[in-house]
Amino acid sequence: MNITTAKQCSTRDAATATLRKIGIAKQDYDDFICKKDGIFYTDVIGAEKAMKDDKPMTQAESREADHSAANAVVAEAMLKAQTKITTDKVVEQRKSETVDHSASNKGIAKVLAADKKAPTKKAVKPTAKVTKAKLKAMVTSDKVVVKTKTEGPLPVAKQKGEKETVAEATRRMLLAGKSNIEIWEELLKLFPSIDEKKKQFPAWYRYDMKKKGQLPA
């Protein structure tokens, strides 16, 4: 009971009189009366509501209640039907996805099996070898064009009277079978003003020509 909204009475008889006027039965008085600090509080609002709830419904109220109950039953049935339809659609969709996934896996398995059965192509290794003697003989001729497993042709010897670059001279001497030290000493004679930083030219061109297949590995 909310005593702030209850009716205050100085005696219990005054409180019960109020409840009797509302129509509350004598055996139910204690449900609506509360005593605190010597004051009796009567729950008038609760008593009036209880009496209203105990009144029998009119025919109109009864029909309205029956109609509401019927609507609730129909609504519940429609909800169940809609839920079943949605559930069936989800189940069918998942079955379809499972079938598609299975078919996709089978297709991938077939492709992998076909790849395993397909013969692999073996790389063809060149059998021909160019010896140092042959390279030396080629360099001493006027022009040299050698076809090996290289990505490009070997350097061509210069014609008489043509000026040779440091790179061309280095390649020529590498093909002739000279060592890096011998090539550098020869470059110092051919190019007196050559930069000391180019001392690594023989080693670098040797590596490059081996990589391109222009020198035996």
NORNOR-V166122 format. One record per residue. N is the residue number from 1. RES is the residue in one letter. OMEGA is omega in degrees with one decimal (999 if undefined). D_CENTER is the distance of its C-alpha to the mean C-alpha in Angstrom with 1 decimal. Layout:
n=N res=RES omega=OMEGA d_center=D_CENTER
n=N res=RES omega=OMEGA d_center=D_CENTER
//
This chain:
n=1 res=M omega=176.7 d_center=60.8
n=2 res=N omega=-173.8 d_center=60.2
n=3 res=I omega=179.3 d_center=63.5
n=4 res=T omega=179.1 d_center=62.8
n=5 res=T omega=-178.3 d_center=63.2
n=6 res=A omega=179.0 d_center=65.8
n=7 res=K omega=-179.6 d_center=69.6
n=8 res=Q omega=178.1 d_center=71.7
n=9 res=C omega=-177.7 d_center=75.0
n=10 res=S omega=180.0 d_center=77.7
n=11 res=T omega=178.8 d_center=78.7
n=12 res=R omega=-179.9 d_center=77.1
n=13 res=D omega=178.5 d_center=79.7
n=14 res=A omega=179.5 d_center=78.5
n=15 res=A omega=-179.1 d_center=74.9
n=16 res=T omega=178.3 d_center=75.9
n=17 res=A omega=178.7 d_center=78.0
n=18 res=T omega=-179.2 d_center=75.0
n=19 res=L omega=-179.7 d_center=73.0
n=20 res=R omega=178.3 d_center=76.1
n=21 res=K omega=-179.5 d_center=76.2
n=22 res=I omega=179.0 d_center=72.6
n=23 res=G omega=-179.5 d_center=73.4
n=24 res=I omega=179.4 d_center=71.7
n=25 res=A omega=-175.5 d_center=73.4
n=26 res=K omega=-178.1 d_center=75.3
n=27 res=Q omega=-178.4 d_center=73.2
n=28 res=D omega=-176.8 d_center=70.0
n=29 res=Y omega=-175.1 d_center=71.4
n=30 res=D omega=179.6 d_center=69.7
n=31 res=D omega=-174.0 d_center=66.3
n=32 res=F omega=-179.7 d_center=66.9
n=33 res=I omega=179.3 d_center=69.1
n=34 res=C omega=-179.9 d_center=68.0
n=35 res=K omega=178.8 d_center=70.4
n=36 res=K omega=179.2 d_center=69.4
n=37 res=D omega=176.6 d_center=71.7
n=38 res=G omega=-179.9 d_center=74.7
n=39 res=I omega=178.2 d_center=73.3
n=40 res=F omega=179.0 d_center=72.4
n=41 res=Y omega=-179.0 d_center=69.3
n=42 res=T omega=-179.6 d_center=69.1
n=43 res=D omega=-177.7 d_center=65.8
n=44 res=V omega=-177.7 d_center=67.2
n=45 res=I omega=179.4 d_center=63.9
n=46 res=G omega=-179.4 d_center=62.7
n=47 res=A omega=179.5 d_center=66.1
n=48 res=E omega=179.4 d_center=66.1
n=49 res=K omega=179.8 d_center=62.6
n=50 res=A omega=179.0 d_center=63.7
n=51 res=M omega=179.1 d_center=66.7
n=52 res=K omega=-179.5 d_center=64.7
n=53 res=D omega=-178.4 d_center=62.3
n=54 res=D omega=-178.7 d_center=65.3
n=55 res=K omega=178.0 d_center=66.9
n=56 res=P omega=-179.2 d_center=66.7
n=57 res=M omega=174.5 d_center=64.6
n=58 res=T omega=179.8 d_center=66.4
n=59 res=Q omega=180.0 d_center=66.0
n=60 res=A omega=178.7 d_center=63.8
n=61 res=E omega=179.8 d_center=61.5
n=62 res=S omega=178.7 d_center=61.5
n=63 res=R omega=-179.6 d_center=60.5
n=64 res=E omega=179.1 d_center=57.7
n=65 res=A omega=179.2 d_center=56.4
n=66 res=D omega=-179.9 d_center=56.6
n=67 res=H omega=179.2 d_center=54.8
n=68 res=S omega=179.5 d_center=52.0
n=69 res=A omega=179.3 d_center=51.6
n=70 res=A omega=178.6 d_center=51.6
n=71 res=N omega=179.4 d_center=48.9
n=72 res=A omega=179.0 d_center=46.8
n=73 res=V omega=179.4 d_center=47.2
n=74 res=V omega=-179.2 d_center=46.3
n=75 res=A omega=179.1 d_center=43.2
n=76 res=E omega=179.3 d_center=42.1
n=77 res=A omega=178.5 d_center=42.7
n=78 res=M omega=179.0 d_center=40.7
n=79 res=L omega=178.1 d_center=37.8
n=80 res=K omega=179.5 d_center=37.9
n=81 res=A omega=179.8 d_center=38.1
n=82 res=Q omega=178.5 d_center=35.2
n=83 res=T omega=-179.9 d_center=33.1
n=84 res=K omega=179.4 d_center=34.1
n=85 res=I omega=179.9 d_center=33.2
n=86 res=T omega=179.6 d_center=29.7
n=87 res=T omega=179.0 d_center=29.3
n=88 res=D omega=179.4 d_center=30.6
n=89 res=K omega=179.7 d_center=28.3
n=90 res=V omega=179.9 d_center=25.2
n=91 res=V omega=179.4 d_center=26.7
n=92 res=E omega=179.9 d_center=27.4
n=93 res=Q omega=179.3 d_center=24.0
n=94 res=R omega=176.0 d_center=22.4
n=95 res=K omega=179.5 d_center=25.1
n=96 res=S omega=179.4 d_center=24.4
n=97 res=E omega=179.4 d_center=20.6
n=98 res=T omega=178.7 d_center=21.8
n=99 res=V omega=179.6 d_center=24.3
n=100 res=D omega=-179.4 d_center=22.0
n=101 res=H omega=179.1 d_center=19.5
n=102 res=S omega=178.6 d_center=22.6
n=103 res=A omega=178.6 d_center=24.0
n=104 res=S omega=179.0 d_center=20.9
n=105 res=N omega=178.0 d_center=20.9
n=106 res=K omega=178.2 d_center=24.6
n=107 res=G omega=178.7 d_center=24.2
n=108 res=I omega=179.4 d_center=21.9
n=109 res=A omega=178.3 d_center=24.4
n=110 res=K omega=179.7 d_center=27.2
n=111 res=V omega=179.4 d_center=25.7
n=112 res=L omega=178.3 d_center=25.2
n=113 res=A omega=178.6 d_center=28.7
n=114 res=A omega=178.7 d_center=30.1
n=115 res=D omega=-179.6 d_center=28.6
n=116 res=K omega=-178.4 d_center=30.2
n=117 res=K omega=-177.2 d_center=33.5
n=118 res=A omega=179.4 d_center=33.6
n=119 res=P omega=177.8 d_center=35.9
n=120 res=T omega=179.7 d_center=34.5
n=121 res=K omega=178.5 d_center=36.3
n=122 res=K omega=178.6 d_center=38.0
n=123 res=A omega=179.8 d_center=38.4
n=124 res=V omega=179.1 d_center=42.1
n=125 res=K omega=178.7 d_center=43.6
n=126 res=P omega=-179.0 d_center=46.6
n=127 res=T omega=-177.4 d_center=49.8
n=128 res=A omega=178.2 d_center=52.0
n=129 res=K omega=177.9 d_center=52.6
n=130 res=V omega=-178.7 d_center=54.3
n=131 res=T omega=178.5 d_center=56.7
n=132 res=K omega=-179.3 d_center=57.9
n=133 res=A omega=179.5 d_center=61.4
n=134 res=K omega=179.5 d_center=60.1
n=135 res=L omega=179.9 d_center=58.0
n=136 res=K omega=179.2 d_center=61.1
n=137 res=A omega=179.6 d_center=63.3
n=138 res=M omega=-177.0 d_center=60.8
n=139 res=V omega=-177.1 d_center=60.8
n=140 res=T omega=177.8 d_center=64.6
n=141 res=S omega=-177.4 d_center=64.8
n=142 res=D omega=179.5 d_center=64.8
n=143 res=K omega=-178.9 d_center=61.3
n=144 res=V omega=172.0 d_center=58.6
n=145 res=V omega=-175.8 d_center=55.7
n=146 res=V omega=177.3 d_center=53.9
n=147 res=K omega=176.9 d_center=51.1
n=148 res=T omega=179.0 d_center=49.0
n=149 res=K omega=-175.2 d_center=45.3
n=150 res=T omega=175.1 d_center=44.6
n=151 res=E omega=179.6 d_center=42.3
n=152 res=G omega=-178.4 d_center=45.4
n=153 res=P omega=175.4 d_center=49.2
n=154 res=L omega=177.9 d_center=51.0
n=155 res=P omega=-179.0 d_center=52.9
n=156 res=V omega=179.6 d_center=56.2
n=157 res=A omega=-178.1 d_center=59.4
n=158 res=K omega=171.3 d_center=61.1
n=159 res=Q omega=179.3 d_center=64.3
n=160 res=K omega=178.9 d_center=67.5
n=161 res=G omega=178.8 d_center=67.8
n=162 res=E omega=-178.3 d_center=64.0
n=163 res=K omega=-177.3 d_center=62.5
n=164 res=E omega=178.0 d_center=59.8
n=165 res=T omega=178.4 d_center=56.8
n=166 res=V omega=-179.2 d_center=55.7
n=167 res=A omega=-179.4 d_center=52.6
n=168 res=E omega=178.9 d_center=54.7
n=169 res=A omega=179.4 d_center=57.3
n=170 res=T omega=178.9 d_center=54.8
n=171 res=R omega=-178.5 d_center=53.3
n=172 res=R omega=-178.5 d_center=56.8
n=173 res=M omega=174.4 d_center=57.9
n=174 res=L omega=177.2 d_center=54.8
n=175 res=L omega=179.5 d_center=55.6
n=176 res=A omega=175.9 d_center=59.1
n=177 res=G omega=-179.7 d_center=57.9
n=178 res=K omega=178.3 d_center=58.7
n=179 res=S omega=-179.8 d_center=57.1
n=180 res=N omega=-179.3 d_center=55.1
n=181 res=I omega=-179.5 d_center=58.2
n=182 res=E omega=-179.3 d_center=60.6
n=183 res=I omega=-179.7 d_center=58.4
n=184 res=W omega=178.0 d_center=58.2
n=185 res=E omega=179.2 d_center=62.0
n=186 res=E omega=178.4 d_center=62.5
n=187 res=L omega=177.5 d_center=60.2
n=188 res=L omega=178.1 d_center=62.2
n=189 res=K omega=-177.8 d_center=65.4
n=190 res=L omega=-176.8 d_center=63.9
n=191 res=F omega=-175.2 d_center=62.2
n=192 res=P omega=-177.4 d_center=64.2
n=193 res=S omega=-176.9 d_center=62.0
n=194 res=I omega=-178.8 d_center=58.7
n=195 res=D omega=-179.5 d_center=56.3
n=196 res=E omega=179.9 d_center=56.0
n=197 res=K omega=-178.7 d_center=52.2
n=198 res=K omega=179.9 d_center=52.3
n=199 res=K omega=-179.4 d_center=53.6
n=200 res=Q omega=-179.1 d_center=50.2
n=201 res=F omega=-177.6 d_center=50.4
n=202 res=P omega=-179.0 d_center=51.8
n=203 res=A omega=-177.5 d_center=49.1
n=204 res=W omega=-180.0 d_center=46.3
n=205 res=Y omega=176.8 d_center=47.8
n=206 res=R omega=178.4 d_center=48.4
n=207 res=Y omega=-177.9 d_center=44.8
n=208 res=D omega=-178.3 d_center=43.7
n=209 res=M omega=175.1 d_center=46.3
n=210 res=K omega=179.9 d_center=45.3
n=211 res=K omega=-179.9 d_center=41.7
n=212 res=K omega=178.9 d_center=42.9
n=213 res=G omega=-179.0 d_center=45.3
n=214 res=Q omega=175.0 d_center=48.4
n=215 res=L omega=176.9 d_center=49.6
n=216 res=P omega=-179.2 d_center=49.6
n=217 res=A omega=999 d_center=46.9
//
